[in-house]
Amino acid sequence: MSRRTAEAEIAAGRVTVNGEAAKLGDKIDPDADTVMWNGREVRAAVGKKIYIMLNKPVGVVSTMSDERGRKCVAELVSSVGARVFPIGRLDMYSDGLLLMTNDGEVAHRAAHPSGGGEKIYRVTLSGEVSDDKLAALGSPVTITERDGGKYTVAPCPTRRVYRDGMKTVVEMTLHEGRNRQIRRMCEALDLKIMRLTRISECGIELGSLPTGSWRHLKNDEIKKLLRI
């Protein structure tokens, strides 16, 4: 199950360690402790660690299943031969690089906002974007929530790579990675996103991988991921 689902099961009291109810944050020794879930013993998976990249298309959700019946990334990586899960998320309306693995520890470290794994996005914006707006994207931006709450996101270095009067293409580098951060930043600055593509994460480049395809990470790419 996903980390989020596992935490919900623990919070609901369905997981025990050596006969006692588990708590979030508990640590165990897989070789010495007995973990039970709904009366069934849980054992650590044994097998080769797998690290892949997927070029996720628009319209696919970054989950292994979806209660609303939407297409999931699990369908695109069914040929991997093992159950892998996404490192972090890429929203349904964005496309590009999505790293996936069966290594839970690495996935947690790389996806955590404090992990230091920078992400680079190519963003197509509608119309001509002024130098002032580009500078604002590279500065702290205050986001207003629907309930009126506010928070400020860290600066996101931004550079223009193309413009033709109808659209402006920029590259934005995220170090913080809050939920839908780029979309919320652009909304706060009255910028309309036409396309949002992740092209790099943790120093690993998407390159020319076709949309909807996946491949195993190369050894040097795995090393970059393991350094996070």
SVG drawing of the C-alpha trace seen along z (x, -y; Angstrom):
<svg xmlns="http://www.w3.org/2000/svg" viewBox="-15 -45 42 58">
<polyline fill="none" stroke="black" stroke-width="0.4" points="0.0,0.0 1.1,-3.6 2.8,-5.4 -0.3,-7.6 -2.6,-4.5 -0.2,-2.8 -0.2,-5.8 -4.0,-5.8 -4.1,-2.1 -1.6,-2.7 -3.7,-5.6 -6.8,-3.4 -5.1,-0.9 -5.0,1.9 -1.2,2.4 0.6,4.0 4.2,4.5 4.9,7.5 1.3,7.6 1.0,3.9 -0.7,1.2 1.7,-0.6 2.1,-4.4 3.2,-6.7 7.0,-7.2 7.6,-3.8 10.8,-2.0 11.2,1.7 13.9,4.3 12.4,6.4 14.6,9.4 13.5,9.3 10.0,7.7 6.7,9.1 4.4,6.7 0.7,7.6 -1.9,5.9 -5.5,6.9 -4.3,10.2 -1.9,10.9 1.9,10.9 3.7,8.4 7.2,9.2 9.8,7.0 9.9,7.4 13.0,9.1 14.2,8.4 16.2,6.1 15.7,2.4 14.3,0.9 14.5,-2.8 12.8,-4.0 11.7,-7.2 8.4,-7.7 7.4,-10.4 3.9,-10.9 1.3,-12.2 -1.3,-14.9 -4.6,-13.3 -2.9,-10.5 -2.9,-10.6 0.4,-9.9 -1.1,-7.1 -1.2,-3.4 -5.0,-3.3 -7.8,-5.8 -11.3,-5.6 -12.7,-7.8 -11.6,-5.4 -9.1,-7.7 -6.1,-6.4 -3.1,-5.9 0.6,-5.6 0.4,-2.0 -1.1,-1.1 1.9,-2.7 4.6,-0.8 2.9,2.6 5.7,4.1 8.4,3.3 7.9,6.7 7.7,5.4 5.4,3.0 7.0,-0.4 5.4,-3.6 6.0,-7.3 8.5,-9.4 6.3,-12.4 3.6,-13.6 3.1,-15.3 -0.4,-16.7 -2.9,-15.3 -2.7,-18.3 1.1,-18.3 3.4,-16.0 7.0,-15.0 9.5,-13.3 8.1,-11.1 10.7,-9.0 9.4,-5.6 10.9,-2.9 10.2,0.0 12.8,-1.5 10.6,-3.1 13.4,-4.8 14.8,-6.5 11.3,-7.5 10.6,-9.2 13.8,-11.1 13.7,-12.3 10.0,-13.4 10.4,-15.3 10.5,-19.1 13.7,-19.3 15.4,-16.5 17.3,-19.0 16.3,-17.3 15.7,-20.3 13.1,-20.0 13.2,-21.9 10.0,-22.6 9.4,-24.0 6.4,-26.2 4.5,-27.6 2.7,-30.8 0.0,-32.6 1.0,-35.9 4.0,-38.1 5.4,-37.9 7.2,-41.1 10.6,-41.2 8.9,-42.3 6.7,-39.2 9.7,-37.0 11.6,-38.7 8.6,-38.2 8.6,-34.4 12.2,-34.4 11.3,-36.1 9.3,-34.9 5.6,-34.8 2.7,-35.0 0.0,-32.4 -3.6,-33.0 -5.6,-29.8 -9.3,-29.4 -10.0,-29.7 -8.1,-33.0 -4.9,-31.6 -1.6,-32.8 1.9,-31.4 5.0,-32.5 7.0,-30.2 10.8,-30.3 12.3,-32.0 12.0,-29.9 14.8,-30.9 13.2,-31.5 14.7,-32.1 13.0,-32.8 13.8,-30.4 11.4,-31.4 8.7,-34.0 6.8,-34.8 4.1,-37.2 1.5,-34.5 3.3,-32.6 6.3,-32.7 8.3,-29.6 10.3,-29.7 12.2,-27.3 11.6,-27.3 13.7,-25.6 12.0,-24.5 13.9,-23.7 10.8,-23.6 8.1,-21.7 4.9,-22.5 1.7,-21.1 0.9,-22.6 3.4,-25.4 4.1,-26.6 0.4,-26.8 -0.3,-28.7 2.6,-31.1 1.5,-31.8 -2.1,-32.3 -1.0,-34.8 0.8,-36.8 -2.1,-36.6 -0.1,-34.4 -2.0,-31.7 -0.3,-28.3 -0.8,-26.6 1.6,-23.7 3.6,-22.5 6.3,-19.9 8.9,-18.5 12.2,-18.1 14.6,-17.3 14.6,-16.0 17.5,-15.4 19.9,-16.1 18.2,-13.4 17.1,-14.7 14.0,-13.5 15.8,-13.8 14.1,-12.4 12.0,-9.7 8.7,-9.4 5.5,-10.4 3.9,-7.5 7.2,-5.5 9.5,-4.4 13.1,-3.2 15.4,-2.0 17.7,-4.6 21.3,-4.4 23.9,-3.8 25.0,-7.4 21.4,-8.5 20.8,-6.1 23.8,-7.5 22.3,-11.0 19.1,-9.8 20.8,-7.9 22.8,-11.0 19.5,-12.9"/>
</svg>
